[in-house]
Amino acid sequence: MHTPTAFAATAAAIFAGLLLAATPSHALDEVTVALAIPPAVHDGAPYAAAEALGLFKDANLSVKTIVFQGAGALLPQVAGKRVTFGYPTSEPVIASYFSGKDPLPLRYFYNGVPANTMEFAVLADSPIRTLADLKDKKIGVGALTWGTIPGGRAALRVAGLEPGKNVEYVAVGALGAGFQALRSHQIDALNFNSSWDDLLELSGTRIRRLAYPAVFQEAAGNGFIAHVDTLRDQPDLVRRFGRAYTQAQYACEANPVFCVKAFWKQNPEAKPAGDEARNLREAAELLSRRLQRVLHTPAGTARVPGQYDVAAIQRGIEAMAKAGEYPSADVPLQKIFSNEFVPAFSDFDHAALIRRAKAAQ
């Protein structure tokens, strides 16, 4: 038989339980990320891994990506706050400061590609061994509207060439179309990014890579950008997103096979047909090469995730200006790039994350 005190305690417990059940769970914060090109396994796997491992959910985030046709279409979406973050290259934003118009109210907060991934690739048996050897040669790009071409032209000018006079850019299409143009000797070199050149190599074509001059090697590539109001008003959202994305990259470095499978599950149209074991092995290698470049320096030391080397960016801009691609080197970089949130991106138990990633199937 219950005493009055016991009955009251039981009733209170039941009432509290009913209240808890009736209280809606805290909704996840929705985040939209605008991309300039559709994600491939080498750059899309971290998003899929963050979803599959529950890293975004742990950060109380619901993240989805939306693809726009290039940075020109992407940046107004972030400026208008129709998306939370964008992931464009830095050149269009830097160039906007030379337009004479009010610059976009945007700021980069996470350096997604801290090393210049653009390079020139020639066939392994080509006599071309330096950038200077590209004199009087044809260089293939996806389209003559590519935003990466100014950087390529500047690299060639530093090597003593003059694009349009003694070296020619030719539109050959992206990926497979460009690969075939090189294989069939329609062009002498490709000016693609390193991950696309990885794909070319993995397809069985032996190549030689020609790096940009050293002054361009630490220039900022793609990065996460947000409206300045978002950075001011929602700093915790920025920190949580950057931390979860960083965790996902380390998870994919620890278990690339899991991340490839997660990406293919989320993007079934991206899964190649044919020998699944071979495709999985090659995709994992492609992802690992990408993460090696992003998370480590060429010497192998660990980078600080998300951090901008503003001094190196300034040197690159000065070289671009000297090469005639920018009207001047007078750019307020502190207004364009921020390291304010960088410490938060690595604020997690790294060892526990790696154990969690390696255990994932």
C-alpha positions in Angstrom: 0.0 0.0 0.0 1.4 3.4 -1.0 1.8 6.1 1.6 0.5 9.6 0.7 4.1 10.7 0.3 5.0 7.9 -2.0 1.8 8.4 -4.0 2.6 12.1 -4.4 6.2 11.3 -5.5 4.9 8.8 -8.0 2.3 11.2 -9.4 4.9 13.9 -9.7 7.3 11.6 -11.6 4.5 10.6 -14.0 3.5 14.2 -14.5 7.1 15.2 -15.2 7.4 12.4 -17.7 4.3 13.5 -19.5 5.5 17.0 -19.7 8.9 15.8 -21.1 7.1 13.7 -23.7 4.9 16.6 -24.7 7.8 19.0 -25.0 9.1 19.1 -28.6 12.8 18.2 -29.1 15.0 21.1 -30.0 15.1 21.5 -33.7 18.4 21.3 -35.6 19.7 24.5 -37.0 19.4 24.5 -40.7 22.4 25.3 -42.8 22.6 25.6 -46.6 25.9 25.6 -48.4 26.1 27.0 -51.9 28.6 25.2 -54.2 29.9 26.5 -57.5 30.2 23.0 -59.1 28.6 19.6 -58.2 30.5 17.8 -55.5 32.7 14.9 -56.5 34.0 12.2 -54.2 37.2 14.0 -53.4 35.4 17.2 -52.2 31.9 15.9 -51.4 32.8 12.9 -49.2 33.3 15.0 -46.0 29.7 16.2 -46.2 28.4 12.7 -46.6 30.7 11.4 -43.8 29.5 14.2 -41.5 26.0 13.1 -42.1 26.6 9.4 -41.9 28.7 9.6 -38.7 26.3 12.0 -37.1 28.8 14.8 -36.8 26.5 17.5 -38.1 23.7 16.2 -35.8 26.1 16.2 -32.9 26.7 19.9 -33.7 22.9 20.4 -33.7 23.0 21.1 -37.5 21.0 20.0 -40.5 23.2 20.7 -43.5 22.3 20.6 -47.2 24.3 21.7 -50.2 22.9 23.5 -53.3 24.8 23.8 -56.6 24.8 27.0 -58.5 26.5 27.6 -61.9 29.7 29.2 -60.8 30.8 31.8 -58.3 29.0 34.5 -60.2 25.7 32.9 -59.4 26.7 31.7 -56.0 27.9 34.9 -54.4 24.7 36.9 -54.7 22.9 34.0 -52.9 25.1 34.5 -49.9 25.0 38.3 -50.1 21.2 38.1 -50.1 21.2 35.7 -47.2 19.3 33.2 -49.2 21.9 30.6 -48.2 23.9 30.4 -45.1 27.4 29.8 -46.5 29.1 29.6 -49.9 32.2 27.7 -51.0 33.6 29.7 -53.9 37.2 30.4 -55.0 38.7 33.6 -53.7 39.5 35.3 -57.1 36.0 36.7 -57.8 35.7 38.3 -54.3 39.2 39.8 -54.5 38.5 41.1 -58.0 35.3 42.7 -56.8 37.3 45.2 -54.9 38.6 46.6 -58.2 35.2 47.0 -59.8 34.6 50.5 -58.5 31.3 49.3 -57.0 30.6 48.6 -53.3 32.2 45.2 -52.5 29.9 42.4 -51.5 29.2 42.2 -47.7 30.9 38.9 -47.5 33.9 37.4 -45.6 35.7 34.1 -45.8 35.9 32.3 -42.5 37.3 28.9 -43.4 40.2 28.1 -45.7 39.0 25.0 -47.4 41.9 24.6 -49.9 45.0 26.2 -48.3 47.3 25.0 -51.1 46.9 26.0 -54.7 45.5 23.0 -56.4 45.8 24.3 -60.0 48.6 23.0 -62.1 49.7 22.2 -65.6 49.8 18.5 -66.7 51.5 17.1 -69.8 51.9 13.5 -71.0 54.8 11.7 -69.3 56.7 11.3 -72.6 56.3 14.9 -73.5 59.5 17.0 -73.9 57.8 19.7 -71.8 59.5 19.8 -68.4 59.1 23.4 -67.2 56.5 26.2 -67.6 58.9 28.0 -70.0 58.8 24.9 -72.3 55.1 25.7 -72.9 56.2 28.4 -75.3 54.2 28.2 -78.6 52.1 25.4 -77.1 48.3 24.9 -76.6 46.9 24.6 -73.1 43.5 23.1 -72.5 40.9 24.4 -70.1 37.3 23.4 -69.6 36.0 26.8 -70.9 37.5 30.2 -71.7 35.3 31.6 -69.0 36.9 29.7 -66.1 37.7 31.9 -63.1 41.0 30.0 -62.7 42.5 31.2 -66.0 43.8 34.6 -64.7 45.9 32.7 -62.1 47.2 30.4 -64.9 48.1 33.3 -67.1 50.0 35.0 -64.2 51.9 31.8 -63.6 52.9 31.6 -67.3 54.0 35.3 -67.3 56.2 34.7 -64.2 57.8 32.0 -66.3 58.5 34.5 -69.1 55.6 33.6 -71.4 52.9 35.8 -72.8 49.5 34.1 -73.0 47.7 35.1 -76.3 51.0 35.7 -78.0 53.4 32.8 -77.5 51.1 30.4 -75.7 47.4 29.7 -76.3 44.5 28.7 -74.1 42.0 26.3 -75.8 38.6 25.3 -74.5 38.5 21.4 -74.5 35.8 20.7 -71.9 36.0 19.3 -68.4 37.3 16.0 -67.1 37.0 13.2 -69.7 36.7 15.6 -72.7 39.9 17.4 -71.6 41.6 14.1 -70.8 41.0 12.9 -74.4 42.2 16.1 -75.9 45.5 15.6 -74.1 45.8 11.9 -74.9 45.1 12.6 -78.6 47.6 15.5 -78.7 45.0 18.1 -79.7 46.7 20.1 -76.9 50.1 20.0 -75.3 49.0 20.5 -71.6 46.0 20.7 -69.4 45.4 23.5 -66.8 43.2 21.5 -64.4 43.2 21.0 -60.6 45.3 18.4 -59.0 42.4 16.1 -58.1 41.3 16.0 -61.7 44.8 15.2 -62.7 44.7 12.4 -60.1 41.6 11.1 -62.0 43.6 11.2 -65.2 46.4 9.2 -63.7 44.1 6.7 -62.1 42.5 6.1 -65.5 45.8 4.8 -66.7 47.4 7.9 -68.4 50.9 8.7 -67.2 51.5 12.4 -66.8 54.0 14.9 -65.6 52.8 17.8 -63.4 54.2 21.3 -63.7 53.6 23.4 -60.6 52.8 27.1 -60.5 55.6 29.3 -59.3 56.2 29.2 -55.5 54.6 32.7 -54.9 51.2 31.2 -55.9 51.5 28.0 -53.9 49.8 29.2 -50.7 47.2 31.4 -52.4 43.7 30.8 -51.1 41.5 28.6 -53.1 38.0 27.6 -52.3 36.7 28.5 -48.8 33.6 28.9 -46.8 32.2 32.5 -47.0 29.3 34.1 -45.1 27.5 37.4 -44.9 29.2 39.7 -42.4 25.9 39.8 -40.5 26.0 36.0 -40.1 29.5 36.1 -38.7 28.5 38.9 -36.3 25.1 37.6 -35.2 25.6 33.8 -35.3 29.2 33.1 -34.3 28.3 29.9 -32.5 26.7 28.5 -35.7 29.9 29.3 -37.6 32.0 27.6 -35.0 29.8 24.5 -34.9 29.7 24.1 -38.7 33.5 24.6 -39.1 34.2 22.1 -36.3 31.9 19.4 -37.8 33.4 19.9 -41.3 36.9 19.7 -39.8 36.0 16.5 -38.0 34.6 15.0 -41.2 37.8 15.7 -43.1 39.9 13.9 -40.4 37.4 11.1 -40.3 37.8 10.6 -44.1 41.6 10.7 -43.8 41.3 7.9 -41.2 38.7 5.8 -43.1 38.5 6.9 -46.7 36.7 3.7 -47.8 33.8 4.5 -45.4 33.6 8.0 -46.7 33.5 7.0 -50.3 30.7 4.6 -49.6 28.8 7.3 -47.7 29.2 9.6 -50.6 28.0 7.1 -53.1 25.0 6.3 -50.9 24.1 9.9 -50.7 24.8 10.5 -54.4 24.0 7.2 -56.2 24.4 8.8 -59.6 28.0 9.5 -58.9 28.9 5.8 -58.3 30.7 4.5 -61.4 29.6 1.3 -63.1 31.9 -1.6 -63.5 34.4 -3.2 -61.1 33.1 -2.0 -57.7 36.2 -3.1 -55.7 38.5 -1.3 -58.2 36.3 1.8 -58.3 36.2 1.9 -54.5 40.0 1.5 -54.3 40.6 4.3 -56.8 38.0 6.7 -55.2 39.5 6.2 -51.8 43.0 7.0 -53.2 41.6 10.1 -54.9 40.0 11.2 -51.6 43.2 10.5 -49.6 45.4 12.5 -52.0 43.0 15.5 -51.7 43.0 15.4 -47.9 46.8 15.0 -47.8 47.1 18.3 -49.7 44.4 20.1 -47.6 45.4 18.8 -44.1 49.2 18.8 -44.5 51.9 20.9 -46.0 54.0 19.5 -48.9 56.6 18.7 -46.2 54.0 16.6 -44.3 53.4 18.8 -41.3 49.9 19.3 -40.1 48.1 22.5 -41.2 45.8 24.4 -38.8 42.3 23.6 -40.2 40.6 26.6 -41.8 43.4 29.0 -41.3 44.4 31.7 -43.8 48.0 32.7 -44.4 47.1 36.3 -45.1 50.8 37.3 -45.8 51.1 34.5 -48.4 47.8 35.6 -50.0 49.2 39.2 -50.2 52.3 38.0 -51.9 50.2 36.1 -54.5 48.1 39.2 -55.1 51.2 41.3 -55.6 52.4 38.7 -58.2 49.0 38.8 -59.9 49.2 42.6 -60.1 52.7 42.5 -61.4 51.6 40.0 -64.1 48.8 42.4 -65.1 45.9 40.3 -63.9 44.9 42.7 -61.1 45.1 46.5 -61.5 46.9 46.8 -58.2 47.8 44.9 -55.1 46.0 47.3 -52.8 43.3 45.0 -51.4 42.0 45.1 -47.8 42.6 41.4 -47.1 41.5 41.7 -43.4 38.0 42.5 -44.7 38.0 39.5 -47.0 39.6 36.8 -44.9 39.0 36.1 -41.2 40.8 33.7 -38.8 38.6 34.7 -35.9 36.8 31.3 -35.7 39.8 29.1 -36.5 40.6 28.0 -32.9 37.1 26.5 -32.5 37.4 24.3 -35.6 40.0 22.0 -33.9 38.3 22.1 -30.5 37.4 18.4 -30.2 38.8 15.1 -29.0 40.9 14.1 -32.0 41.8 10.6 -30.8 38.1 9.8 -30.0 37.1 11.0 -33.4 39.7 8.8 -35.2 38.5 5.7 -33.2 34.9 6.5 -34.2 35.8 6.9 -37.8 37.9 3.7 -38.0 35.1 1.7 -36.5 32.6 3.0 -39.1 31.5 0.5 -41.7 
